[in-house]
Amino acid sequence: MEGHAANATDKVTSFKEALQAYCRPHGLSVAAYDGPRANAHVMKVISKNGQEIVLYVKVSLLRTGFWGLNANQIDAFRKEGHRWYVVLLLGSGERSYLGTSQEVKGGFRSKAGDQYKVHEKEIKDRFVQFDSYAKLFLRLLPTATPGNDPEAESESFHAQERAAGFQSNPEIRRAVENYAMEKAEEELLRLGLSNLENTSARECYDYTCERDGYPYFVEVKGTQGSGASVILTENEVEHWKNHQKSSVAVIVHDVRVEPEGGSFRASGGTSCVCLPWALEPAALEPIQYRWKPALGQRDH
């Protein structure tokens, strides 16, 4: 047991070091948690403007994940009002699960004393799974987008899209979108979803599909950028609010585009599937307002 604990401690340490290496170039810092019940499994990421994200990191070195989460620790996060996440590390590599505070809100089925006993099969459809720390950090830290232009906030909607890796050139944009739809379909089928129907021409979501008889709505985003932030329309957010448990997002990022025969060809990229798709209010940034000038303010 002592060897197991030592390995778990080493894994948390290596995770923290990887997180620090990712954050440093983006002006973010990683520090020990200084709130109630502080311990080595809890750390926080601090942005330049002082905003904090708290991470509760637990390790399972078993082939199938099994973690113990301290219920008192989770209650302390809730009382402190932090933006917090649970990170569940699995095995000897970089596999992990990420759960938001909302996904943890309902607790877990098994509890012994002050410990939630969490099995992988209980959370694999609730939490987002990653096969590398880099993908986890990309999803977790949207403010750390390399190359974001701070002036983009004052530009038009298309300029904001370009800052998020989207193209204003309609031909390139169409090539990226079509490619993202193809890659999304491949990923969804790989994950066992079936009966895919392309609804992008008539609905605010891009696919409907199902798994084990349960229907899902899929939003697909393709970008030449890092995918750390994407543009969502008002209709897309409203639809998600009304179908939270049945919404899926697929982000295909770092797509390459090359000229080919008078048009453009998209290739490469990395697909990230959010199943389920969780949107935290703190992760949504308003970038537009609709203004209706009074008649007296208009030129005649």
N, C-alpha and C positions, 0 to 999 in steps of 0.2 A: 504493500500500500504506500509506503514511503516513496518508492521509486515512481509509482504512478503519480503521486502528488508533485514530485519534482519535475516530471515530464510535463504535467499540466501547467506548472508554474513557468517552465521554460517556454512553453507554447504561448502563454499570455505575454511573456516578455518579448518574444520574437514578433508577435502581432503588433505590440505597441511600437516596436522599433520600425516595422514596416509602415505603420500609420504615420509615425514622425517623419519618415523619409518622404512619404507622399505629401504631407501637409507643408513641409518646410518651404518648397519652392513657390507655394501659393500664399505665403504670408499667414498661414495658420500655425497654431502651436498646440501641442498635446501636453496636458498636465494631469497630475494626480487629482482625483476627486476629493474635495475638502468639505463635503456635506456630511449629514448624518450617516453613520455606519460605513465610513470610508474604509476601503481595503484595496488590495492589489488588483482585484477583478473589475474595479470601476475606475474609469478615466474620463477626461473631458477634452473636447476639441474647442479651442477658442479662436474666434475670427479677429480680424484687425479692429473691428468696431466693438469688441467685447462680448459678442453673442457666444453662447456656449451650447454645445451638444454633449450630453452625458451618455456614455456607453457602458453597459453592463456585460462583461465578456466572460463567458463560461466555456469550459472545454470538456469534450468527450473523446477519449482516445480509443473507444471501441469501434468496431466496424460499422455497427448500427448505432446511431446517436442516442445517448441517454444522459440528460443533464439534471442537475439540482439547482433550482433557482430559489433564493431566499425571499420568502414572502414579505418579511419585514423590510428588506432592502427595497423591494418594489413599492411598498407602501410609503417609504421615505421619499422616493422619487416623486410620487404623486403629490405628497404634501408640500414638497419644496417647489413644485410647479415648473420643474425643468422640462426642456425638450429632451427626451431620452429614448434610447433604443436598447434592445437586447441583441447581442451578437453571440451566436452559438458556433464555436469552432469544432470541427469534426475530423478525427483521424490524424495521420501524420503529415498530410499535405496542407493545402490551403482551402479546403472545402469549408463552407460556412453557411449559416442561415442568419437572416436579418429580420427582426420583428420590431414593429413600431409600438409605441405606448398604447395605441388604440387596439392593436392585435393582441396585446398582453392583457388588456383591460378586463376581459372576461375570465381571466385566470386559466387554470388547467385542470384536467380531470382528476389527477392524483395528487394528494397532498399528505405529507407525513410530518406532523409537528409544524414547524415554521418553514418547511421546504416543499416547493412544488417539484414533483418528480415528472420530468418532461421526456417523453419518448419521441423519436424522430417521426414515427408514423402519425403522431398527433399534430405536428406542426408543418409537415412538408407541403401541405396545401394552403397553409395560412401564412407562413413566412416565405420570404424570397430566398432562393438558394443560389449560391455562387460557387464557381470552381477555382477562383483566384481572389486574393486580397485586392488586387487592382480593380477588379470589377465591383467588388463590395464598396471600396472607397469611392469609386466613381458614382455609384448610386447614393451613397450616404452623404457625400459632401458636394452638393450641387453648386455651392458658392465658390468652389475651388476650380472653376473652369479655366484652363490655360488660355491665355490670349483674349479673354473677354474685354471688349472695349467699353469703359464706363460711360462714354458719350452716347452709346447706343440707346440709353433710356430716353433721351430727348429726341431721338429720330423717329421716323415713321414706323409703322408695323413691319414693313419689309426689311428695314434696317435692323430691327430687333430680331427678326428671323435670321438674318445673316449672322448676327452676333452669336446665335445659338447653333450655327452651322448649316442653316438653310439657305437655299439659293433663290435669288430673284429672277435669274434667267429661267424662263418657263420650260425650255427644253431640258436643261440640266436638272431642274427640279422634278420634272416628270420622270426622267430616267432614275433618279434617286428614289422617288416614291414607288415606282413600279418595282424596282429591285427590292426595296424594303418589304413590299407586299409578298413577293416571292419567298424571300428569306423568312418572313414571319410564318408563312404557311408551312415551310419546311420544319421550323422549330415547333410549331403547334402540333403537327402530326407526330413529330419525334416524342413529344411529351404525352402522347396518347389521346389528344383531342381529335374528334372526328366530325363528319358532316359539315365541313367548312363551307360557308357561303359568303361570297364577296358582296358586301352591302355598301361599299364606299361611294357608289354613284347616287345612292338615294337616302342614306342615313348619315348621322354624325359619327357613327362607328364604322369600322372597316370590314370586320368579319363577324358572323355568328358561328358558333360551333357548340359541341357538347362533349362531355366526358361522363361516363357512367349514368347517362340519361339526364344529366344536369346541364342546362343551357348556359352559355357564356357569350358576352359581348367583348370584342377585341378592338382595341385602338392601336394602330401602327404608326410609328414615327421613324422616318428615315432621315439621316443627317450626315453630312461630311465632317462634322465636328466631333467632339469627344462624347457627346450624348449626356454630359453632366447637367444640361438644362435643355428643355424642349418647350415649344409653344403649344399651349392648349387653348382651344376656343371656349367661349362661354358655354356653348351647347355641349361640348365634350365634357366639361366639368359638371354641368347640371345632370347630364345623363349618368355620369359616374355616381353622383350623389344619390340618385334614385335606384342604382343597381350595384351597390358597393360589393356585395358578396359574389356577384356574377360578372365582374369586370376584370379584364386582362389587358395589360399593355405590353407591346413588343417594341423595343427601341433598337433600331439597327444603326449603329454609329460607326464613324471612321470609314465611311463608304468612299471608294476611289472612283473618279469619273474621268474618262478619256474620250477624245474625239474619235469617231469611227464612221467613215463613209457618209459624211455630211450630217451626222447626228452624234449622239453621245452614248457611251456604254458604261454602266456602273458595275463595280466588282468589289470583292474584298469585304471589309467591314466585320463588325462583331455584333451578334444578336444578344440582347438582354431581355428575358421574359419575366414580367412581373405578374406572378400568379399566386395569390390574388394581387390585384392592383390596389395599393394603399396610397391615398393622397392625404397628407397631413396639412392642415391650414397653414402652418408655419413654413411649409415648403412651396407654397404658391405665392408668387410675387405679382401684384397688379402692374401691368405695363401700359395700359391704355384706358382712356376715358372717352365716352361719347358726349360731345358738347353740342348743344343746340342753341346757337346765338339768337338773342332776341331780335325781332324784326328791325327795331330802331338801330341795331348795331351793324346791320348789313349795308353794303354800298348800294346806291340806287343809280 
